[in-house]
Amino acid sequence: MTDAGGFDLDGAAQSARERDKLLRDIARMLNVPESTFRRPPASGGIRGPSAAECAALLTAFSRIEDPDLRKECVALAERYGRT
């Protein structure tokens, strides 16, 4: 299965190249540096999102037409990321 961007959601986690492209696309869509997503792994066994989760989030985010709502979504994700 692929999303609107053409990513293979079932096998995306298997390909480092797809994962890198996905991170670049997300960074571009959110207008943030790609390095934002390249932090050291969190301690305590907490794992980051899978490539499929990132692809699903990017697909949903790209359908939001209102720039103010997109900003609210980013702010919400940042707030939840700090908890």
VOVOTOR-262957 format. One record per atom (N, C-alpha, C, CB): residue number from 1; x, y negated, z. Coordinates in steps of 0.05 Angstrom, whole numbers. Glycine has a CB too. Layout:
N
<tiro><resi>NUM</resi><px>X</px><py>Y</py><pz>Z</pz></tiro>
...
! end
This chain:
83
<tiro><resi>1</resi><px>17</px><py>23</py><pz>0</pz></tiro>
<tiro><resi>1</resi><px>0</px><py>0</py><pz>0</pz></tiro>
<tiro><resi>1</resi><px>18</px><py>-25</py><pz>0</pz></tiro>
<tiro><resi>1</resi><px>-19</px><py>0</py><pz>24</pz></tiro>
<tiro><resi>2</resi><px>10</px><py>-45</py><pz>-16</pz></tiro>
<tiro><resi>2</resi><px>26</px><py>-70</py><pz>-16</pz></tiro>
<tiro><resi>2</resi><px>8</px><py>-93</py><pz>-8</pz></tiro>
<tiro><resi>2</resi><px>38</px><py>-75</py><pz>-44</pz></tiro>
<tiro><resi>3</resi><px>20</px><py>-114</py><pz>3</pz></tiro>
<tiro><resi>3</resi><px>5</px><py>-138</py><pz>10</pz></tiro>
<tiro><resi>3</resi><px>6</px><py>-157</py><pz>-14</pz></tiro>
<tiro><resi>3</resi><px>17</px><py>-152</py><pz>35</pz></tiro>
<tiro><resi>4</resi><px>-5</px><py>-181</py><pz>-11</pz></tiro>
<tiro><resi>4</resi><px>-7</px><py>-200</py><pz>-33</pz></tiro>
<tiro><resi>4</resi><px>20</px><py>-208</py><pz>-43</pz></tiro>
<tiro><resi>4</resi><px>-23</px><py>-224</py><pz>-24</pz></tiro>
<tiro><resi>5</resi><px>40</px><py>-207</py><pz>-27</pz></tiro>
<tiro><resi>5</resi><px>67</px><py>-214</py><pz>-35</pz></tiro>
<tiro><resi>5</resi><px>82</px><py>-192</py><pz>-49</pz></tiro>
<tiro><resi>5</resi><px>83</px><py>-224</py><pz>-12</pz></tiro>
<tiro><resi>6</resi><px>70</px><py>-168</py><pz>-51</pz></tiro>
<tiro><resi>6</resi><px>82</px><py>-145</py><pz>-64</pz></tiro>
<tiro><resi>6</resi><px>100</px><py>-128</py><pz>-46</pz></tiro>
<tiro><resi>6</resi><px>99</px><py>-155</py><pz>-86</pz></tiro>
<tiro><resi>7</resi><px>99</px><py>-132</py><pz>-20</pz></tiro>
<tiro><resi>7</resi><px>114</px><py>-116</py><pz>-2</pz></tiro>
<tiro><resi>7</resi><px>100</px><py>-89</py><pz>3</pz></tiro>
<tiro><resi>7</resi><px>119</px><py>-130</py><pz>25</pz></tiro>
<tiro><resi>8</resi><px>116</px><py>-68</py><pz>5</pz></tiro>
<tiro><resi>8</resi><px>105</px><py>-42</py><pz>11</pz></tiro>
<tiro><resi>8</resi><px>103</px><py>-41</py><pz>42</pz></tiro>
<tiro><resi>8</resi><px>124</px><py>-19</py><pz>1</pz></tiro>
<tiro><resi>9</resi><px>78</px><py>-44</py><pz>52</pz></tiro>
<tiro><resi>9</resi><px>74</px><py>-45</py><pz>80</pz></tiro>
<tiro><resi>9</resi><px>81</px><py>-20</py><pz>95</pz></tiro>
<tiro><resi>9</resi><px>45</px><py>-52</py><pz>86</pz></tiro>
<tiro><resi>10</resi><px>78</px><py>3</py><pz>82</pz></tiro>
<tiro><resi>10</resi><px>85</px><py>28</py><pz>95</pz></tiro>
<tiro><resi>10</resi><px>115</px><py>34</py><pz>96</pz></tiro>
<tiro><resi>10</resi><px>71</px><py>51</py><pz>81</pz></tiro>
<tiro><resi>11</resi><px>129</px><py>24</py><pz>77</pz></tiro>
<tiro><resi>11</resi><px>158</px><py>30</py><pz>76</pz></tiro>
<tiro><resi>11</resi><px>176</px><py>6</py><pz>80</pz></tiro>
<tiro><resi>11</resi><px>164</px><py>43</py><pz>50</pz></tiro>
<tiro><resi>12</resi><px>165</px><py>-17</py><pz>87</pz></tiro>
<tiro><resi>12</resi><px>180</px><py>-42</py><pz>88</pz></tiro>
<tiro><resi>12</resi><px>202</px><py>-40</py><pz>110</pz></tiro>
<tiro><resi>12</resi><px>162</px><py>-65</py><pz>94</pz></tiro>
<tiro><resi>13</resi><px>196</px><py>-27</py><pz>132</pz></tiro>
<tiro><resi>13</resi><px>216</px><py>-25</py><pz>153</pz></tiro>
<tiro><resi>13</resi><px>241</px><py>-9</py><pz>144</pz></tiro>
<tiro><resi>13</resi><px>204</px><py>-13</py><pz>178</pz></tiro>
<tiro><resi>14</resi><px>238</px><py>7</py><pz>123</pz></tiro>
<tiro><resi>14</resi><px>260</px><py>24</py><pz>114</pz></tiro>
<tiro><resi>14</resi><px>281</px><py>9</py><pz>98</pz></tiro>
<tiro><resi>14</resi><px>249</px><py>47</py><pz>98</pz></tiro>
<tiro><resi>15</resi><px>274</px><py>-14</py><pz>88</pz></tiro>
<tiro><resi>15</resi><px>292</px><py>-28</py><pz>69</pz></tiro>
<tiro><resi>15</resi><px>302</px><py>-54</py><pz>81</pz></tiro>
<tiro><resi>15</resi><px>277</px><py>-33</py><pz>43</pz></tiro>
<tiro><resi>16</resi><px>328</px><py>-55</py><pz>86</pz></tiro>
<tiro><resi>16</resi><px>340</px><py>-80</py><pz>97</pz></tiro>
<tiro><resi>16</resi><px>336</px><py>-103</py><pz>77</pz></tiro>
<tiro><resi>16</resi><px>370</px><py>-75</py><pz>103</pz></tiro>
<tiro><resi>17</resi><px>338</px><py>-97</py><pz>52</pz></tiro>
<tiro><resi>17</resi><px>335</px><py>-118</py><pz>31</pz></tiro>
<tiro><resi>17</resi><px>306</px><py>-130</py><pz>32</pz></tiro>
<tiro><resi>17</resi><px>341</px><py>-107</py><pz>3</pz></tiro>
<tiro><resi>18</resi><px>286</px><py>-113</py><pz>34</pz></tiro>
<tiro><resi>18</resi><px>259</px><py>-123</py><pz>36</pz></tiro>
<tiro><resi>18</resi><px>255</px><py>-139</py><pz>62</pz></tiro>
<tiro><resi>18</resi><px>239</px><py>-100</py><pz>35</pz></tiro>
<tiro><resi>19</resi><px>267</px><py>-129</py><pz>84</pz></tiro>
<tiro><resi>19</resi><px>265</px><py>-143</py><pz>109</pz></tiro>
<tiro><resi>19</resi><px>277</px><py>-170</py><pz>108</pz></tiro>
<tiro><resi>19</resi><px>278</px><py>-126</py><pz>132</pz></tiro>
<tiro><resi>20</resi><px>301</px><py>-172</py><pz>95</pz></tiro>
<tiro><resi>20</resi><px>314</px><py>-198</py><pz>93</pz></tiro>
<tiro><resi>20</resi><px>298</px><py>-217</py><pz>76</pz></tiro>
<tiro><resi>20</resi><px>342</px><py>-194</py><pz>80</pz></tiro>
<tiro><resi>21</resi><px>286</px><py>-207</py><pz>54</pz></tiro>
<tiro><resi>21</resi><px>269</px><py>-224</py><pz>37</pz></tiro>
<tiro><resi>21</resi><px>245</px><py>-233</py><pz>52</pz></tiro>
<tiro><resi>21</resi><px>261</px><py>-209</py><pz>11</pz></tiro>
<tiro><resi>22</resi><px>233</px><py>-216</py><pz>68</pz></tiro>
<tiro><resi>22</resi><px>210</px><py>-223</py><pz>84</pz></tiro>
<tiro><resi>22</resi><px>217</px><py>-245</py><pz>103</pz></tiro>
<tiro><resi>22</resi><px>199</px><py>-198</py><pz>98</pz></tiro>
<tiro><resi>23</resi><px>239</px><py>-242</py><pz>117</pz></tiro>
<tiro><resi>23</resi><px>247</px><py>-263</py><pz>136</pz></tiro>
<tiro><resi>23</resi><px>252</px><py>-290</py><pz>122</pz></tiro>
<tiro><resi>23</resi><px>273</px><py>-255</py><pz>151</pz></tiro>
<tiro><resi>24</resi><px>265</px><py>-289</py><pz>98</pz></tiro>
<tiro><resi>24</resi><px>269</px><py>-314</py><pz>83</pz></tiro>
<tiro><resi>24</resi><px>242</px><py>-326</py><pz>76</pz></tiro>
<tiro><resi>24</resi><px>285</px><py>-308</py><pz>58</pz></tiro>
<tiro><resi>25</resi><px>223</px><py>-309</py><pz>66</pz></tiro>
<tiro><resi>25</resi><px>197</px><py>-319</py><pz>59</pz></tiro>
<tiro><resi>25</resi><px>182</px><py>-331</py><pz>82</pz></tiro>
<tiro><resi>25</resi><px>180</px><py>-297</py><pz>46</pz></tiro>
<tiro><resi>26</resi><px>183</px><py>-318</py><pz>105</pz></tiro>
<tiro><resi>26</resi><px>169</px><py>-328</py><pz>129</pz></tiro>
<tiro><resi>26</resi><px>182</px><py>-355</py><pz>137</pz></tiro>
<tiro><resi>26</resi><px>171</px><py>-308</py><pz>152</pz></tiro>
<tiro><resi>27</resi><px>208</px><py>-356</py><pz>138</pz></tiro>
<tiro><resi>27</resi><px>222</px><py>-381</py><pz>145</pz></tiro>
<tiro><resi>27</resi><px>214</px><py>-403</py><pz>126</pz></tiro>
<tiro><resi>27</resi><px>252</px><py>-377</py><pz>145</pz></tiro>
<tiro><resi>28</resi><px>213</px><py>-397</py><pz>100</pz></tiro>
<tiro><resi>28</resi><px>205</px><py>-418</py><pz>80</pz></tiro>
<tiro><resi>28</resi><px>177</px><py>-427</py><pz>85</pz></tiro>
<tiro><resi>28</resi><px>209</px><py>-407</py><pz>52</pz></tiro>
<tiro><resi>29</resi><px>158</px><py>-408</py><pz>89</pz></tiro>
<tiro><resi>29</resi><px>130</px><py>-415</py><pz>93</pz></tiro>
<tiro><resi>29</resi><px>126</px><py>-431</py><pz>119</pz></tiro>
<tiro><resi>29</resi><px>113</px><py>-389</py><pz>95</pz></tiro>
<tiro><resi>30</resi><px>142</px><py>-425</py><pz>139</pz></tiro>
<tiro><resi>30</resi><px>139</px><py>-440</py><pz>165</pz></tiro>
<tiro><resi>30</resi><px>156</px><py>-465</py><pz>166</pz></tiro>
<tiro><resi>30</resi><px>146</px><py>-421</py><pz>188</pz></tiro>
<tiro><resi>31</resi><px>173</px><py>-468</py><pz>145</pz></tiro>
<tiro><resi>31</resi><px>191</px><py>-491</py><pz>144</pz></tiro>
<tiro><resi>31</resi><px>210</px><py>-492</py><pz>168</pz></tiro>
<tiro><resi>31</resi><px>176</px><py>-517</py><pz>142</pz></tiro>
<tiro><resi>32</resi><px>221</px><py>-468</py><pz>174</pz></tiro>
<tiro><resi>32</resi><px>241</px><py>-466</py><pz>196</pz></tiro>
<tiro><resi>32</resi><px>266</px><py>-452</py><pz>185</pz></tiro>
<tiro><resi>32</resi><px>229</px><py>-450</py><pz>221</pz></tiro>
<tiro><resi>33</resi><px>289</px><py>-455</py><pz>198</pz></tiro>
<tiro><resi>33</resi><px>313</px><py>-441</py><pz>189</pz></tiro>
<tiro><resi>33</resi><px>309</px><py>-411</py><pz>192</pz></tiro>
<tiro><resi>33</resi><px>338</px><py>-451</py><pz>204</pz></tiro>
<tiro><resi>34</resi><px>321</px><py>-396</py><pz>173</pz></tiro>
<tiro><resi>34</resi><px>320</px><py>-367</py><pz>174</pz></tiro>
<tiro><resi>34</resi><px>333</px><py>-357</py><pz>200</pz></tiro>
<tiro><resi>34</resi><px>334</px><py>-355</py><pz>150</pz></tiro>
<tiro><resi>35</resi><px>352</px><py>-371</py><pz>210</pz></tiro>
<tiro><resi>35</resi><px>366</px><py>-363</py><pz>235</pz></tiro>
<tiro><resi>35</resi><px>347</px><py>-361</py><pz>259</pz></tiro>
<tiro><resi>35</resi><px>388</px><py>-382</py><pz>241</pz></tiro>
<tiro><resi>36</resi><px>324</px><py>-374</py><pz>257</pz></tiro>
<tiro><resi>36</resi><px>303</px><py>-372</py><pz>278</pz></tiro>
<tiro><resi>36</resi><px>296</px><py>-343</py><pz>283</pz></tiro>
<tiro><resi>36</resi><px>278</px><py>-388</py><pz>270</pz></tiro>
<tiro><resi>37</resi><px>297</px><py>-326</py><pz>263</pz></tiro>
<tiro><resi>37</resi><px>288</px><py>-298</py><pz>265</pz></tiro>
<tiro><resi>37</resi><px>312</px><py>-279</py><pz>269</pz></tiro>
<tiro><resi>37</resi><px>273</px><py>-290</py><pz>241</pz></tiro>
<tiro><resi>38</resi><px>335</px><py>-290</py><pz>271</pz></tiro>
<tiro><resi>38</resi><px>359</px><py>-273</py><pz>273</pz></tiro>
<tiro><resi>38</resi><px>373</px><py>-276</py><pz>301</pz></tiro>
<tiro><resi>38</resi><px>379</px><py>-280</py><pz>251</pz></tiro>
<tiro><resi>39</resi><px>357</px><py>-274</py><pz>321</pz></tiro>
<tiro><resi>39</resi><px>367</px><py>-276</py><pz>348</pz></tiro>
<tiro><resi>39</resi><px>377</px><py>-248</py><pz>358</pz></tiro>
<tiro><resi>39</resi><px>346</px><py>-287</py><pz>367</pz></tiro>
<tiro><resi>40</resi><px>394</px><py>-248</py><pz>378</pz></tiro>
<tiro><resi>40</resi><px>402</px><py>-222</py><pz>389</pz></tiro>
<tiro><resi>40</resi><px>377</px><py>-207</py><pz>400</pz></tiro>
<tiro><resi>40</resi><px>423</px><py>-225</py><pz>411</pz></tiro>
<tiro><resi>41</resi><px>378</px><py>-180</py><pz>400</pz></tiro>
<tiro><resi>41</resi><px>355</px><py>-165</py><pz>411</pz></tiro>
<tiro><resi>41</resi><px>350</px><py>-173</py><pz>440</pz></tiro>
<tiro><resi>41</resi><px>360</px><py>-135</py><pz>408</pz></tiro>
<tiro><resi>42</resi><px>324</px><py>-174</py><pz>447</pz></tiro>
<tiro><resi>42</resi><px>317</px><py>-180</py><pz>474</pz></tiro>
<tiro><resi>42</resi><px>324</px><py>-157</py><pz>493</pz></tiro>
<tiro><resi>42</resi><px>286</px><py>-186</py><pz>476</pz></tiro>
<tiro><resi>43</resi><px>331</px><py>-164</py><pz>517</pz></tiro>
<tiro><resi>43</resi><px>338</px><py>-144</py><pz>537</pz></tiro>
<tiro><resi>43</resi><px>313</px><py>-132</py><pz>548</pz></tiro>
<tiro><resi>43</resi><px>356</px><py>-155</py><pz>559</pz></tiro>
<tiro><resi>44</resi><px>315</px><py>-110</py><pz>562</pz></tiro>
<tiro><resi>44</resi><px>292</px><py>-98</py><pz>575</pz></tiro>
<tiro><resi>44</resi><px>275</px><py>-81</py><pz>557</pz></tiro>
<tiro><resi>44</resi><px>275</px><py>-120</py><pz>586</pz></tiro>
<tiro><resi>45</resi><px>286</px><py>-73</py><pz>535</pz></tiro>
<tiro><resi>45</resi><px>272</px><py>-54</py><pz>517</pz></tiro>
<tiro><resi>45</resi><px>250</px><py>-67</py><pz>501</pz></tiro>
<tiro><resi>45</resi><px>260</px><py>-33</py><pz>534</pz></tiro>
<tiro><resi>46</resi><px>247</px><py>-94</py><pz>501</pz></tiro>
<tiro><resi>46</resi><px>226</px><py>-106</py><pz>485</pz></tiro>
<tiro><resi>46</resi><px>236</px><py>-107</py><pz>456</pz></tiro>
<tiro><resi>46</resi><px>220</px><py>-135</py><pz>496</pz></tiro>
<tiro><resi>47</resi><px>219</px><py>-97</py><pz>438</pz></tiro>
<tiro><resi>47</resi><px>226</px><py>-97</py><pz>410</pz></tiro>
<tiro><resi>47</resi><px>210</px><py>-118</py><pz>395</pz></tiro>
<tiro><resi>47</resi><px>220</px><py>-69</py><pz>398</pz></tiro>
<tiro><resi>48</resi><px>222</px><py>-129</py><pz>375</pz></tiro>
<tiro><resi>48</resi><px>209</px><py>-149</py><pz>358</pz></tiro>
<tiro><resi>48</resi><px>189</px><py>-136</py><pz>340</pz></tiro>
<tiro><resi>48</resi><px>230</px><py>-164</py><pz>341</pz></tiro>
<tiro><resi>49</resi><px>175</px><py>-152</py><pz>324</pz></tiro>
<tiro><resi>49</resi><px>155</px><py>-142</py><pz>306</pz></tiro>
<tiro><resi>49</resi><px>167</px><py>-126</py><pz>283</pz></tiro>
<tiro><resi>49</resi><px>138</px><py>-165</py><pz>295</pz></tiro>
<tiro><resi>50</resi><px>151</px><py>-107</py><pz>273</pz></tiro>
<tiro><resi>50</resi><px>160</px><py>-91</py><pz>250</pz></tiro>
<tiro><resi>50</resi><px>158</px><py>-108</py><pz>225</pz></tiro>
<tiro><resi>50</resi><px>144</px><py>-65</py><pz>248</pz></tiro>
<tiro><resi>51</resi><px>170</px><py>-99</py><pz>204</pz></tiro>
<tiro><resi>51</resi><px>168</px><py>-113</py><pz>179</pz></tiro>
<tiro><resi>51</resi><px>139</px><py>-114</py><pz>169</pz></tiro>
<tiro><resi>51</resi><px>186</px><py>-100</py><pz>158</pz></tiro>
<tiro><resi>52</resi><px>125</px><py>-92</py><pz>174</pz></tiro>
<tiro><resi>52</resi><px>97</px><py>-91</py><pz>166</pz></tiro>
<tiro><resi>52</resi><px>80</px><py>-112</py><pz>181</pz></tiro>
<tiro><resi>52</resi><px>85</px><py>-63</py><pz>171</pz></tiro>
<tiro><resi>53</resi><px>86</px><py>-116</py><pz>207</pz></tiro>
<tiro><resi>53</resi><px>72</px><py>-136</py><pz>222</pz></tiro>
<tiro><resi>53</resi><px>78</px><py>-164</py><pz>212</pz></tiro>
<tiro><resi>53</resi><px>79</px><py>-134</py><pz>252</pz></tiro>
<tiro><resi>54</resi><px>104</px><py>-168</py><pz>205</pz></tiro>
<tiro><resi>54</resi><px>112</px><py>-194</py><pz>194</pz></tiro>
<tiro><resi>54</resi><px>98</px><py>-200</py><pz>168</pz></tiro>
<tiro><resi>54</resi><px>142</px><py>-195</py><pz>191</pz></tiro>
<tiro><resi>55</resi><px>97</px><py>-179</py><pz>151</pz></tiro>
<tiro><resi>55</resi><px>84</px><py>-182</py><pz>125</pz></tiro>
<tiro><resi>55</resi><px>54</px><py>-188</py><pz>128</pz></tiro>
<tiro><resi>55</resi><px>88</px><py>-157</py><pz>108</pz></tiro>
<tiro><resi>56</resi><px>41</px><py>-174</py><pz>146</pz></tiro>
<tiro><resi>56</resi><px>12</px><py>-179</py><pz>151</pz></tiro>
<tiro><resi>56</resi><px>8</px><py>-208</py><pz>161</pz></tiro>
<tiro><resi>56</resi><px>1</px><py>-159</py><pz>171</pz></tiro>
<tiro><resi>57</resi><px>25</px><py>-217</py><pz>179</pz></tiro>
<tiro><resi>57</resi><px>23</px><py>-244</py><pz>190</pz></tiro>
<tiro><resi>57</resi><px>27</px><py>-265</py><pz>169</pz></tiro>
<tiro><resi>57</resi><px>43</px><py>-248</py><pz>214</pz></tiro>
<tiro><resi>58</resi><px>48</px><py>-261</py><pz>152</pz></tiro>
<tiro><resi>58</resi><px>53</px><py>-280</py><pz>131</pz></tiro>
<tiro><resi>58</resi><px>30</px><py>-281</py><pz>111</pz></tiro>
<tiro><resi>58</resi><px>80</px><py>-272</py><pz>116</pz></tiro>
<tiro><resi>59</resi><px>19</px><py>-258</py><pz>104</pz></tiro>
<tiro><resi>59</resi><px>-3</px><py>-257</py><pz>86</pz></tiro>
<tiro><resi>59</resi><px>-27</px><py>-272</py><pz>97</pz></tiro>
<tiro><resi>59</resi><px>-12</px><py>-228</py><pz>80</pz></tiro>
<tiro><resi>60</resi><px>-34</px><py>-267</py><pz>122</pz></tiro>
<tiro><resi>60</resi><px>-56</px><py>-282</py><pz>135</pz></tiro>
<tiro><resi>60</resi><px>-50</px><py>-312</py><pz>136</pz></tiro>
<tiro><resi>60</resi><px>-62</px><py>-270</py><pz>163</pz></tiro>
<tiro><resi>61</resi><px>-26</px><py>-318</py><pz>144</pz></tiro>
<tiro><resi>61</resi><px>-18</px><py>-346</py><pz>147</pz></tiro>
<tiro><resi>61</resi><px>-19</px><py>-361</py><pz>121</pz></tiro>
<tiro><resi>61</resi><px>11</px><py>-348</py><pz>159</pz></tiro>
<tiro><resi>62</resi><px>-11</px><py>-348</py><pz>99</pz></tiro>
<tiro><resi>62</resi><px>-11</px><py>-361</py><pz>73</pz></tiro>
<tiro><resi>62</resi><px>-39</px><py>-367</py><pz>63</pz></tiro>
<tiro><resi>62</resi><px>3</px><py>-344</py><pz>53</pz></tiro>
<tiro><resi>63</resi><px>-59</px><py>-355</py><pz>74</pz></tiro>
<tiro><resi>63</resi><px>-87</px><py>-360</py><pz>66</pz></tiro>
<tiro><resi>63</resi><px>-99</px><py>-385</py><pz>81</pz></tiro>
<tiro><resi>63</resi><px>-104</px><py>-336</py><pz>71</pz></tiro>
<tiro><resi>64</resi><px>-85</px><py>-395</py><pz>101</pz></tiro>
<tiro><resi>64</resi><px>-94</px><py>-418</py><pz>115</pz></tiro>
<tiro><resi>64</resi><px>-87</px><py>-443</py><pz>99</pz></tiro>
<tiro><resi>64</resi><px>-82</px><py>-420</py><pz>144</pz></tiro>
<tiro><resi>65</resi><px>-108</px><py>-457</py><pz>90</pz></tiro>
<tiro><resi>65</resi><px>-103</px><py>-480</py><pz>72</pz></tiro>
<tiro><resi>65</resi><px>-97</px><py>-506</py><pz>88</pz></tiro>
<tiro><resi>65</resi><px>-127</px><py>-484</py><pz>54</pz></tiro>
<tiro><resi>66</resi><px>-109</px><py>-509</py><pz>111</pz></tiro>
<tiro><resi>66</resi><px>-106</px><py>-533</py><pz>127</pz></tiro>
<tiro><resi>66</resi><px>-79</px><py>-535</py><pz>141</pz></tiro>
<tiro><resi>66</resi><px>-129</px><py>-536</py><pz>148</pz></tiro>
<tiro><resi>67</resi><px>-62</px><py>-555</py><pz>134</pz></tiro>
<tiro><resi>67</resi><px>-35</px><py>-556</py><pz>146</pz></tiro>
<tiro><resi>67</resi><px>-36</px><py>-559</py><pz>177</pz></tiro>
<tiro><resi>67</resi><px>-20</px><py>-579</py><pz>134</pz></tiro>
<tiro><resi>68</resi><px>-57</px><py>-573</py><pz>187</pz></tiro>
<tiro><resi>68</resi><px>-59</px><py>-576</py><pz>216</pz></tiro>
<tiro><resi>68</resi><px>-65</px><py>-549</py><pz>229</pz></tiro>
<tiro><resi>68</resi><px>-81</px><py>-596</py><pz>223</pz></tiro>
<tiro><resi>69</resi><px>-81</px><py>-533</py><pz>217</pz></tiro>
<tiro><resi>69</resi><px>-86</px><py>-506</py><pz>228</pz></tiro>
<tiro><resi>69</resi><px>-61</px><py>-489</py><pz>227</pz></tiro>
<tiro><resi>69</resi><px>-110</px><py>-492</py><pz>213</pz></tiro>
<tiro><resi>70</resi><px>-45</px><py>-491</py><pz>205</pz></tiro>
<tiro><resi>70</resi><px>-20</px><py>-476</py><pz>204</pz></tiro>
<tiro><resi>70</resi><px>-2</px><py>-485</py><pz>227</pz></tiro>
<tiro><resi>70</resi><px>-6</px><py>-481</py><pz>177</pz></tiro>
<tiro><resi>71</resi><px>0</px><py>-511</py><pz>232</pz></tiro>
<tiro><resi>71</resi><px>16</px><py>-520</py><pz>255</pz></tiro>
<tiro><resi>71</resi><px>7</px><py>-509</py><pz>281</pz></tiro>
<tiro><resi>71</resi><px>16</px><py>-551</py><pz>256</pz></tiro>
<tiro><resi>72</resi><px>-20</px><py>-508</py><pz>284</pz></tiro>
<tiro><resi>72</resi><px>-31</px><py>-496</py><pz>309</pz></tiro>
<tiro><resi>72</resi><px>-24</px><py>-467</py><pz>312</pz></tiro>
<tiro><resi>72</resi><px>-62</px><py>-499</py><pz>309</pz></tiro>
<tiro><resi>73</resi><px>-24</px><py>-452</py><pz>289</pz></tiro>
<tiro><resi>73</resi><px>-17</px><py>-424</py><pz>290</pz></tiro>
<tiro><resi>73</resi><px>13</px><py>-420</py><pz>298</pz></tiro>
<tiro><resi>73</resi><px>-21</px><py>-411</py><pz>262</pz></tiro>
<tiro><resi>74</resi><px>30</px><py>-437</py><pz>287</pz></tiro>
<tiro><resi>74</resi><px>58</px><py>-435</py><pz>294</pz></tiro>
<tiro><resi>74</resi><px>62</px><py>-442</py><pz>323</pz></tiro>
<tiro><resi>74</resi><px>75</px><py>-454</py><pz>276</pz></tiro>
<tiro><resi>75</resi><px>49</px><py>-463</py><pz>333</pz></tiro>
<tiro><resi>75</resi><px>51</px><py>-470</py><pz>361</pz></tiro>
<tiro><resi>75</resi><px>41</px><py>-448</py><pz>379</pz></tiro>
<tiro><resi>75</resi><px>35</px><py>-496</py><pz>367</pz></tiro>
<tiro><resi>76</resi><px>19</px><py>-435</py><pz>371</pz></tiro>
<tiro><resi>76</resi><px>8</px><py>-413</py><pz>387</pz></tiro>
<tiro><resi>76</resi><px>28</px><py>-389</py><pz>388</pz></tiro>
<tiro><resi>76</resi><px>-18</px><py>-403</py><pz>375</pz></tiro>
<tiro><resi>77</resi><px>40</px><py>-383</py><pz>366</pz></tiro>
<tiro><resi>77</resi><px>59</px><py>-361</py><pz>365</pz></tiro>
<tiro><resi>77</resi><px>84</px><py>-367</py><pz>382</pz></tiro>
<tiro><resi>77</resi><px>68</px><py>-355</py><pz>336</pz></tiro>
<tiro><resi>78</resi><px>93</px><py>-392</py><pz>380</pz></tiro>
<tiro><resi>78</resi><px>116</px><py>-401</py><pz>397</pz></tiro>
<tiro><resi>78</resi><px>109</px><py>-399</py><pz>426</pz></tiro>
<tiro><resi>78</resi><px>124</px><py>-429</py><pz>389</pz></tiro>
<tiro><resi>79</resi><px>85</px><py>-408</py><pz>434</pz></tiro>
<tiro><resi>79</resi><px>76</px><py>-407</py><pz>462</pz></tiro>
<tiro><resi>79</resi><px>75</px><py>-378</py><pz>472</pz></tiro>
<tiro><resi>79</resi><px>49</px><py>-421</py><pz>466</pz></tiro>
<tiro><resi>80</resi><px>63</px><py>-360</py><pz>456</pz></tiro>
<tiro><resi>80</resi><px>62</px><py>-332</py><pz>464</pz></tiro>
<tiro><resi>80</resi><px>89</px><py>-319</py><pz>464</pz></tiro>
<tiro><resi>80</resi><px>43</px><py>-316</py><pz>445</pz></tiro>
<tiro><resi>81</resi><px>108</px><py>-329</py><pz>447</pz></tiro>
<tiro><resi>81</resi><px>135</px><py>-318</py><pz>447</pz></tiro>
<tiro><resi>81</resi><px>151</px><py>-324</py><pz>471</pz></tiro>
<tiro><resi>81</resi><px>149</px><py>-328</py><pz>423</pz></tiro>
<tiro><resi>82</resi><px>143</px><py>-345</py><pz>486</pz></tiro>
<tiro><resi>82</resi><px>157</px><py>-352</py><pz>510</pz></tiro>
<tiro><resi>82</resi><px>148</px><py>-338</py><pz>535</pz></tiro>
<tiro><resi>82</resi><px>155</px><py>-382</py><pz>515</pz></tiro>
<tiro><resi>83</resi><px>126</px><py>-324</py><pz>533</pz></tiro>
<tiro><resi>83</resi><px>115</px><py>-310</py><pz>557</pz></tiro>
<tiro><resi>83</resi><px>126</px><py>-283</py><pz>560</pz></tiro>
<tiro><resi>83</resi><px>84</px><py>-309</py><pz>555</pz></tiro>
! end
